[in-house]
Amino acid sequence: MTFKNQKIRLIMELRKLGITSTGVLAAIEKIPREIFVPKLIANRSYENTALPLNLGQTISQPSVVAFMTQSLELNRDDRVLEIGTGSGYQTAILSLLCRRVYTIERYKKLMFSAEQKFTYLSLHNIVTKIGDGTKGWEEQAPISNIIVTAAASQVPAVLADQLAQDGTMIIPIGDQFEEQYLVKVTKKKKTFREKKLMPVRFVPLVPGKTK
């Protein structure tokens, strides 16, 4: 089966799983996931499963990428802060749905690889940074949308503080070897509301020096 046919099958599966946003589905259809997946397992690019990357990281399963993106309810003029660039696949999807994506990655090798793919795909609205994602990106705050692609034990206060009024954060919460849930955090005035969305499994959000 060709990548084209595999992608069609994946899109149909995502629809059945509740992905209704035409923008999100169109972005997933346009971005070639196979270039973000290690070559040795490229034939599995359109399976609805997480796949391993270098440095103990993973590329999230397409349904989780789609659900997290859909949950942000992005508008074309929005700016998004992504914590954890990883392969760059989620970043690329976001870039087709908003004005600008600011993305932080602590592993230099992963970021270099992702940047090459952004250039190859002519995605010019992505701003990258090597650094500690738990500190956010203060220079871009307040920002209306934050997406975190690694699990924290609780909502990081620093990231919550960088969220704009009426802003939304999508973040996995939970310990690495216990239950994790995708949580939607919304900021209203000076209060935060948290809503559990679905069980997930992510690598942990790690503070500290870059590698």
Long-range contacts (C-beta under 8 A, 24 or more apart in sequence): 3-32, 3-34, 3-45, 3-46, 6-45, 6-46, 7-33, 7-46, 9-46, 10-46, 10-47, 10-48, 10-62, 13-48, 13-63, 14-48, 14-62, 14-63, 14-66, 17-63, 17-67, 18-67, 19-63, 19-66, 19-67, 19-70, 20-70, 21-66, 21-69, 21-70, 23-74, 23-96, 23-97, 24-66, 24-69, 24-70, 24-93, 24-97, 25-66, 26-96, 27-69, 27-93, 27-96, 27-97, 28-62, 28-65, 28-66, 28-93, 30-96, 31-89, 31-92, 31-93, 31-96, 31-121, 32-121, 33-59, 33-62, 33-89, 35-117, 35-120, 35-121, 36-87, 36-88, 36-89, 36-92, 36-114, 36-117, 37-87, 50-201, 53-86, 53-87, 53-110, 54-109, 54-110, 55-107, 55-109, 55-110, 55-211, 56-203, 57-86, 57-87, 57-107, 57-110, 57-203, 58-86, 58-202, 58-203, 59-86, 59-87, 59-89, 60-86, 60-89, 60-90, 60-149, 60-202, 64-182, 64-200, 65-89, 65-90, 65-93, 66-93, 67-182, 67-197, 67-198, 68-147, 68-149, 68-170, 68-182, 69-93, 69-94, 69-97, 69-147, 71-168, 71-170, 71-182, 71-184, 71-197, 72-145, 72-147, 72-168, 72-170, 73-168, 74-98, 74-145, 78-144, 78-145, 79-140, 79-143, 79-144, 79-145, 80-143, 80-145, 80-146, 80-147, 81-136, 81-137, 81-140, 81-143, 81-145, 81-146, 81-147, 81-162, 82-146, 82-147, 82-148, 82-149, 83-133, 83-134, 83-136, 83-146, 83-147, 83-148, 83-149, 83-150, 83-159, 83-205, 84-133, 84-148, 84-149, 84-150, 84-205, 85-110, 85-111, 85-114, 85-128, 86-110, 86-114, 86-149, 87-113, 87-114, 88-113, 88-114, 88-115, 88-117, 88-118, 90-147, 90-149, 91-118, 91-126, 92-117, 92-118, 92-121, 92-123, 92-126, 94-147, 95-123, 95-125, 95-126, 96-123, 98-125, 98-145, 99-125, 100-125, 100-126, 100-127, 101-125, 101-126, 101-127, 102-127, 102-129, 102-137, 102-140, 102-143, 103-127, 103-128, 103-129, 104-128, 104-129, 104-130, 104-131, 104-132, 104-133, 104-136, 104-137, 105-129, 105-130, 105-133, 106-130, 106-131, 106-132, 106-133, 106-206, 106-208, 106-209, 106-210, 106-211, 107-210, 107-211, 108-210, 108-211, 130-210, 131-210, 132-207, 132-208, 132-209, 132-210, 133-205, 134-158, 134-159, 134-205, 134-206, 134-207, 135-207, 136-162, 137-162, 138-162, 142-167, 143-167, 144-168, 145-169, 146-170, 146-171, 147-171, 148-172, 148-205, 149-202, 150-202, 150-203, 150-204, 150-205, 150-206, 151-175, 151-176, 151-180, 151-200, 151-202, 151-203, 151-204, 151-205, 152-204, 152-205, 155-183, 155-185, 155-192, 155-194, 156-205, 160-185, 160-187, 160-192, 163-187, 165-189, 170-197, 172-200, 172-202, 175-204, 176-203, 176-204
